């Protein structure tokens, strides 16, 4: 089996900080470059003004990136969904432009007021059209970066899929649908290698947008499915939902630690921990006793 490099095992703990640092660095470099260009192109403008223009634009963009990340996660651009997803992203780019312009104008007005000056944006319809020509490219580049990052993470984390597609129900369209078969194994692709993962080896499952994360022997693999749909394919006597975004394999639960809030913390046999909400705390106890 081929696993991700050792450094990648430590990456989840600092992932959010790395992602934030990446966008801060990108926006800072862009603002710096654009400021230098403005100083060259507009020598008669006070030096502080291009700084305000570019920093305000970068700040407004940075504040909107989490919203773009959330939207792209809900409406991913894939070939099979392109016809419906692309128009939604075009609308989202318009919303991004309006919010970006409104945010940077407010920041510029505040900065100008601090030095006793007044900032004028000009003719709003005309300026919005001009800004949209730039913002639609910025939006597209941000989405492209998110897609590329997800692709890289899938290659390093590993992507799982059902080994065999479910067979259609016999008897034609009028026949009663058969329950979906429970997969015994999954085919995992990771770093250009393929291997099998037994369903019984899955220790816990976590919802991750349009994917579910399968935690197996200290490694994580992503399977394209909704959390609810995937849980329906697992053995209910073995897998129990313990949180709105987590389910565990009872065979791998080592300890249930009650918390003062009424929730609980599950310690798995590999030492990892999984949250358990008070809503599901009794259910896991009942399920464990009934086995």
LOGU-678137 format. One record per residue (C-alpha): y, z, x; residue in three letters. Coordinates in pm, whole numbers. Each point is the difference from the previous one (the first is absolute). Layout:
N
NODE      v      w      u rest
NODE      Y      Z      X  Ala
...
***
This chain:
291
NODE      v      w      u rest
NODE      0      0      0  Unk
NODE    353    -75    115  Unk
NODE    266    255    -77  Unk
NODE    374      0     46  Unk
NODE    141    118    334  Unk
NODE     15    376     61  Unk
NODE    377      7    -41  Unk
NODE    -37   -135   -352  Unk
NODE   -197    307   -107  Unk
NODE    315    204     70  Unk
NODE    234   -251   -163  Unk
NODE    -22    124   -365  Unk
NODE    159    332    100  Unk
NODE    314   -176    128  Unk
NODE    -13   -312   -213  Unk
NODE    303     81   -217  Unk
NODE    212     88    300  Unk
NODE    -97   -322    178  Unk
NODE     78   -208   -308  Unk
NODE    341    165    -42  Unk
NODE     76    -42    369  Unk
NODE    -90   -369    -21  Unk
NODE    245    -70   -282  Unk
NODE    273    211    162  Unk
NODE    -43   -195    323  Unk
NODE      2   -337   -175  Unk
NODE    310     77   -205  Unk
NODE    180    152    300  Unk
NODE    -70   -307    214  Unk
NODE    112   -231   -278  Unk
NODE    322    195    -54  Unk
NODE     73      4    373  Unk
NODE    -61   -374     41  Unk
NODE    209    -92   -305  Unk
NODE    283    226    117  Unk
NODE      8   -170    340  Unk
NODE      8   -340   -167  Unk
NODE    286    109   -227  Unk
NODE    200    126    298  Unk
NODE    -33   -342    163  Unk
NODE     72   -200   -316  Unk
NODE    284    221   -127  Unk
NODE    199    116    306  Unk
NODE    308     86   -204  Unk
NODE   -184    243   -229  Unk
NODE     12    368     95  Unk
NODE   -314     88    195  Unk
NODE   -104    276   -242  Unk
NODE    -15   -229   -302  Unk
NODE   -309   -205     99  Unk
NODE   -173    328     85  Unk
NODE     69    128   -353  Unk
NODE   -112   -329   -156  Unk
NODE   -333    -14    179  Unk
NODE    -85    371     -8  Unk
NODE     72     16   -374  Unk
NODE   -221   -304    -61  Unk
NODE   -281    147    210  Unk
NODE     20    338   -174  Unk
NODE     -6   -159   -345  Unk
NODE   -300   -211     99  Unk
NODE   -183    297    148  Unk
NODE     43    201   -319  Unk
NODE   -157   -285   -200  Unk
NODE   -302    -59    224  Unk
NODE   -214    277   -163  Unk
NODE     56   -167   -339  Unk
NODE   -105   -337    143  Unk
NODE   -310    160    153  Unk
NODE    -95    154   -336  Unk
NODE     64   -324   -190  Unk
NODE   -193   -215    249  Unk
NODE   -291    243    -29  Unk
NODE     -5    -36   -377  Unk
NODE     60   -377      4  Unk
NODE   -171   -128    315  Unk
NODE     48   -364     97  Unk
NODE   -349   -142     19  Unk
NODE   -116   -355    -58  Unk
NODE   -185     86   -321  Unk
NODE    303    181   -149  Unk
NODE    274   -220    144  Unk
NODE     89   -167   -331  Unk
NODE     88    330   -166  Unk
NODE    109    202    304  Unk
NODE    246   -251    151  Unk
NODE    239    -10   -301  Unk
NODE      0    381     -8  Unk
NODE     93     12    367  Unk
NODE    281   -250    -57  Unk
NODE    140    231   -269  Unk
NODE    -48    294    235  Unk
NODE    199   -183    269  Unk
NODE    291    -32   -244  Unk
NODE    -16    371    -79  Unk
NODE    -19     73    374  Unk
NODE    312   -209     60  Unk
NODE    204    170   -274  Unk
NODE    -97    350    115  Unk
NODE     48    -87    366  Unk
NODE    348   -141    -59  Unk
NODE    102    289   -225  Unk
NODE   -120    253    256  Unk
NODE    167   -158    300  Unk
NODE    329    -51   -187  Unk
NODE     10    368    -95  Unk
NODE    -73    101    360  Unk
NODE    269   -234    132  Unk
NODE    258    125   -248  Unk
NODE    -75    358    105  Unk
NODE     24    -87    372  Unk
NODE    327   -191    -45  Unk
NODE    147    287   -201  Unk
NODE    -70    237    289  Unk
NODE    237   -200    224  Unk
NODE    259    -52   -271  Unk
NODE    -94   -363    -68  Unk
NODE   -132   -182   -305  Unk
NODE   -306   -222    -15  Unk
NODE      0   -302   -228  Unk
NODE   -325   -182    -74  Unk
NODE    169   -304   -155  Unk
NODE   -118   -209   -293  Unk
NODE   -321    178   -108  Unk
NODE   -191   -297   -153  Unk
NODE     76   -222    297  Unk
NODE    -72    272    255  Unk
NODE   -323    101   -175  Unk
NODE   -122   -360     14  Unk
NODE     86    -10    371  Unk
NODE   -171    333     66  Unk
NODE   -310   -106   -194  Unk
NODE    -53   -293    236  Unk
NODE    -31    258    277  Unk
NODE   -175    272   -197  Unk
NODE   -278   -222   -131  Unk
NODE    -92    -73    362  Unk
NODE     15    369     86  Unk
NODE   -219     83   -300  Unk
NODE   -253   -269     98  Unk
NODE    -12    125    360  Unk
NODE    -56    360   -115  Unk
NODE   -284   -106   -232  Unk
NODE   -150   -217    276  Unk
NODE     13    298    238  Unk
NODE   -174    220   -257  Unk
NODE   -273   -259    -58  Unk
NODE    -53    -45    374  Unk
NODE    -16    376     52  Unk
NODE   -255     38   -280  Unk
NODE   -208   -281    148  Unk
NODE      3    171    340  Unk
NODE    -94    334   -152  Unk
NODE   -289   -161   -186  Unk
NODE   -129   -150    322  Unk
NODE     19    337    177  Unk
NODE    -98    226   -288  Unk
NODE   -273   -225   -134  Unk
NODE    -38   -173   -334  Unk
NODE   -298     59   -226  Unk
NODE   -130   -204   -288  Unk
NODE   -297     12   -234  Unk
NODE   -307   -143    164  Unk
NODE   -110   -192   -308  Unk
NODE    215   -118   -290  Unk
NODE   -115    132   -342  Unk
NODE   -229   -237   -186  Unk
NODE    134   -138   -333  Unk
NODE   -155    150   -312  Unk
NODE   -284   -214   -143  Unk
NODE     28   -152   -344  Unk
NODE    340   -163     25  Unk
NODE    345    117   -101  Unk
NODE   -123    167   -322  Unk
NODE   -240    232    177  Unk
NODE     90    365     41  Unk
NODE    146     60    347  Unk
NODE   -225    183    242  Unk
NODE    137    298    193  Unk
NODE    120    -92    345  Unk
NODE   -273     57    260  Unk
NODE     62    280    244  Unk
NODE     21   -140    352  Unk
NODE   -239    153    250  Unk
NODE    176   -148    303  Unk
NODE    328   -155    103  Unk
NODE     68   -272    250  Unk
NODE    269    112    244  Unk
NODE    203   -230    223  Unk
NODE    174    159    294  Unk
NODE    130   -154    322  Unk
NODE   -197   -321    -69  Unk
NODE   -325    192    -44  Unk
NODE   -198     51   -320  Unk
NODE   -229    288    -91  Unk
NODE   -133    180   -304  Unk
NODE    115    332   -144  Unk
NODE   -226    184   -244  Unk
NODE    170    131   -313  Unk
NODE   -164    340     61  Unk
NODE    177     20    338  Unk
NODE    345    -15   -161  Unk
NODE    145    350     36  Unk
NODE    315    -42   -204  Unk
NODE    209   -268   -163  Unk
NODE    378    -31    -18  Unk
NODE    222   -230   -208  Unk
NODE    229   -212    219  Unk
NODE    201   -237   -216  Unk
NODE   -212   -305    -81  Unk
NODE   -277    134    223  Unk
NODE   -226    302     18  Unk
NODE    -62    162    335  Unk
NODE   -361     88     79  Unk
NODE    -37    285    249  Unk
NODE   -334    -36    180  Unk
NODE   -110    192    309  Unk
NODE    356     61    116  Unk
NODE    112   -359    -58  Unk
NODE    199   -159   -283  Unk
NODE    -65   -334   -164  Unk
NODE    203   -169   -274  Unk
NODE   -155   -167   -303  Unk
NODE    210   -211   -234  Unk
NODE    -38    171   -337  Unk
NODE    182    241   -225  Unk
NODE    -97    364     35  Unk
NODE   -127     30   -360  Unk
NODE   -206   -319     14  Unk
NODE   -163    102    325  Unk
NODE    -93    348   -122  Unk
NODE   -181   -158   -296  Unk
NODE   -235   -167    248  Unk
NODE    -95    324    177  Unk
NODE   -271    246    -97  Unk
NODE    172    263   -223  Unk
NODE   -258    262    101  Unk
NODE    106    -39    362  Unk
NODE    368   -103     -8  Unk
NODE    256    215   -182  Unk
NODE    370    -60    -47  Unk
NODE    195    297    139  Unk
NODE    355   -134     -2  Unk
NODE    196   -284   -156  Unk
NODE    -54   -197    321  Unk
NODE   -313    157    154  Unk
NODE   -371     24    -76  Unk
NODE   -269    166    213  Unk
NODE   -371    -29     60  Unk
NODE   -140    342    -90  Unk
NODE   -264    -35    271  Unk
NODE    276     11    262  Unk
NODE    209    292   -133  Unk
NODE    -31    302    228  Unk
NODE    254    244   -148  Unk
NODE    228     41   -302  Unk
NODE    309    207     86  Unk
NODE    206    121   -300  Unk
NODE    378     -9     44  Unk
NODE    266    225   -150  Unk
NODE    139   -293   -199  Unk
NODE   -326    -34   -193  Unk
NODE   -100   -311    193  Unk
NODE   -268     -1    268  Unk
NODE    -66   -147    341  Unk
NODE   -337   -160     68  Unk
NODE   -133     10    354  Unk
NODE   -251   -273     68  Unk
NODE   -293     26    239  Unk
NODE    184   -213    257  Unk
NODE    292    246     -1  Unk
NODE    241   -217   -200  Unk
NODE    175    145   -304  Unk
NODE     52   -145   -347  Unk
NODE    241    131   -267  Unk
NODE   -145    121   -329  Unk
NODE    234     47   -294  Unk
NODE    -40    288   -243  Unk
NODE    -80   -254   -272  Unk
NODE   -316   -106    185  Unk
NODE    -87    329    169  Unk
NODE   -234    119   -277  Unk
NODE   -159   -344    -24  Unk
NODE   -115      0    361  Unk
NODE   -150    346    -38  Unk
NODE   -188   -102   -314  Unk
NODE   -122   -319    161  Unk
NODE   -126    188    305  Unk
NODE   -186    258   -213  Unk
NODE   -164   -266   -219  Unk
NODE   -167   -171    296  Unk
***
